[in-house]
Amino acid sequence: MQGRAELPPDEIEPMRKAQVALLDDGALLGIGFKSFDILEVLGHGAFGKVFKCKLKGKEEEFAMKVLKKAFLYRNKHLKYAITECNILKQADHPYVIKMHYSF
Protein backbone atom coordinates (compact mmCIF):
# COMPACT_ATOMS: atom_id res chain seq x y z
CA MET A 1 0.00 0.00 0.00
CA GLN A 2 1.36 3.39 -0.97
CA GLY A 3 1.42 6.36 1.43
CA ARG A 4 -0.27 9.67 0.77
CA ALA A 5 1.45 11.99 -1.63
CA GLU A 6 2.66 15.17 0.04
CA LEU A 7 2.30 18.53 -1.69
CA PRO A 8 5.18 20.96 -1.66
CA PRO A 9 4.71 23.79 0.90
CA ASP A 10 4.46 26.46 -1.83
CA GLU A 11 1.34 24.70 -3.23
CA ILE A 12 -0.40 24.22 0.12
CA GLU A 13 -0.84 27.90 1.09
CA PRO A 14 -2.71 28.93 -2.13
CA MET A 15 -5.07 25.98 -1.61
CA ARG A 16 -5.80 27.09 1.97
CA LYS A 17 -6.53 30.63 0.79
CA ALA A 18 -8.88 29.28 -1.91
CA GLN A 19 -10.81 27.25 0.69
CA VAL A 20 -11.22 30.30 2.90
CA ALA A 21 -12.47 32.32 -0.05
CA LEU A 22 -15.03 29.63 -0.83
CA LEU A 23 -16.29 29.59 2.75
CA ASP A 24 -16.66 33.35 3.19
CA ASP A 25 -19.25 34.29 0.57
CA GLY A 26 -22.20 34.80 2.95
CA ALA A 27 -20.18 37.06 5.22
CA LEU A 28 -19.03 39.14 2.24
CA LEU A 29 -22.65 39.72 1.23
CA GLY A 30 -23.72 40.60 4.79
CA ILE A 31 -25.95 37.52 4.97
CA GLY A 32 -26.12 35.45 8.13
CA PHE A 33 -28.46 33.32 10.22
CA LYS A 34 -30.56 36.36 11.21
CA SER A 35 -31.15 37.20 7.53
CA PHE A 36 -33.59 34.28 7.28
CA ASP A 37 -37.04 33.51 8.65
CA ILE A 38 -37.16 29.91 9.92
CA LEU A 39 -40.34 28.16 8.76
CA GLU A 40 -39.88 24.66 10.18
CA VAL A 41 -37.37 22.00 11.18
CA LEU A 42 -36.86 19.47 8.37
CA GLY A 43 -34.52 17.15 10.24
CA HIS A 44 -31.78 16.81 12.81
CA GLY A 45 -28.81 14.62 13.53
CA ALA A 46 -25.62 14.34 15.53
CA PHE A 47 -23.95 17.29 13.78
CA GLY A 48 -26.86 19.77 13.70
CA LYS A 49 -30.27 20.57 12.21
CA VAL A 50 -31.78 21.34 8.80
CA PHE A 51 -34.39 24.09 8.59
CA LYS A 52 -36.81 25.21 5.90
CA CYS A 53 -36.44 28.99 5.68
CA LYS A 54 -36.90 32.11 3.56
CA LEU A 55 -34.58 35.04 3.06
CA LYS A 56 -36.29 38.01 4.75
CA GLY A 57 -38.19 40.09 2.21
CA LYS A 58 -38.08 37.34 -0.44
CA GLU A 59 -40.43 34.48 -1.31
CA GLU A 60 -37.85 31.90 -2.39
CA GLU A 61 -37.49 29.04 0.11
CA PHE A 62 -34.19 27.46 1.12
CA ALA A 63 -32.97 24.57 3.22
CA MET A 64 -30.49 25.73 5.86
CA LYS A 65 -28.10 23.25 7.44
CA VAL A 66 -26.86 24.46 10.83
CA LEU A 67 -23.85 22.57 12.15
CA LYS A 68 -22.59 22.41 15.73
CA LYS A 69 -19.14 23.81 15.02
CA ALA A 70 -17.79 23.16 18.51
CA PHE A 71 -18.83 19.51 18.24
CA LEU A 72 -17.18 19.19 14.82
CA TYR A 73 -13.99 20.83 16.06
CA ARG A 74 -13.84 18.78 19.26
CA ASN A 75 -14.32 15.50 17.36
CA LYS A 76 -11.97 16.47 14.50
CA HIS A 77 -14.74 16.45 11.87
CA LEU A 78 -14.41 20.11 10.88
CA LYS A 79 -12.38 19.31 7.76
CA TYR A 80 -15.22 17.11 6.47
CA ALA A 81 -17.76 19.92 6.87
CA ILE A 82 -15.44 22.34 5.06
CA THR A 83 -14.91 19.84 2.26
CA GLU A 84 -18.69 19.29 1.93
CA CYS A 85 -19.21 23.05 1.76
CA ASN A 86 -16.58 23.52 -0.93
CA ILE A 87 -17.92 20.63 -3.02
CA LEU A 88 -21.51 21.92 -2.86
CA LYS A 89 -20.39 25.41 -3.91
CA GLN A 90 -18.49 24.14 -6.93
CA ALA A 91 -20.88 21.37 -7.99
CA ASP A 92 -23.02 21.99 -11.04
CA HIS A 93 -25.19 18.92 -11.49
CA PRO A 94 -28.99 18.42 -11.53
CA TYR A 95 -28.80 15.76 -8.78
CA VAL A 96 -26.61 17.79 -6.40
CA ILE A 97 -28.14 20.56 -4.28
CA LYS A 98 -26.80 24.03 -5.10
CA MET A 99 -25.33 25.94 -2.16
CA HIS A 100 -26.30 29.60 -2.24
CA TYR A 101 -24.72 30.91 0.99
CA SER A 102 -22.40 29.83 3.76
CA PHE A 103 -21.61 31.73 6.92
N, C-alpha and C positions, 0 to 999 in steps of 0.2 A: 504494500500500500504506500502510495506516495504522500508526502507531507504537503501542506498548503504552500502555495507559491507566495512569496513575500514581495510586495511592491517596494520600489525604491522610495526613500523618504521624500524626494522632490515631487513624486506623483501623489502621495497621500494627502498633503495639505490642500491642493486644489480640489480634491474629491470631498474633503470635509467642508470646505467653503461652499461647494455646490449643494451639499445636503442641507446646510443651514439655510441657504437661499431658498431651497424648495420648501422648507418647513415654515418660513416666515411670511408667507403671502397674506394671511389673514391680518396679522399685526400691521403690515404695511398699508393695508386698506382701511385700518381703523375698525375692523370687524372682530368681535369677540363673542363670548357666551351671552352677554347681556344684549346683543344686537338681535337676538332671536326670541320669539314667543314659543314656549314649549306647549305643544298640543296634547301629547300623550307619551307614555313609555311604551316602546315597541318590544324591548327585551332587555335582559341584564345577564351578566355573567361574572366570572371571577375578576376580570380586568376592568369592568365598568358597566355603563348602561348605553342603550341606543334610544334616542328620542325622535319623535315626529315633531317637526317644528316649522315655523315660517319666519323669514327675515322680516323684521318690523317694517310696516309700511308696504309690504309686497304680498302678493297672493301665492307665489310659488312655494311649494312645500319641499322640505329637505328631511333627510335622516341625519341626525347628529350623533356621532359616537363619542362619548365622554369616557376617557380612560383615567384610572387612578394612577397618576404619575408616580406618586411615592411608592405604591405597591410594585409598579414595574421596575423602578430604580432599585428598590430593596431586593427584589428577586432576580435582578440582572436580566430583565426582559425588555428594557427600554430600547435596545438596538433593534428588536423585532418590530416594535411599534413604529419606529422611525423608518425602517425599511418598508413596512406596509404603507405608510403615508407617502413615501417617495414613489413607490410603484403605482399607487392609485392616482397620483398627480400626473404621472407620465403616460399611463395606460390610455389607449384609444381603441377600444374594442366594444362592440355592442353587448357583450356578456359580462363586462366588467363595469362596476359602478364608477361614475365620474366623481372625483373629489373637487369640490368647488372652493372650499376654504379649509385652512387649518390654523389653529391658534393655541 
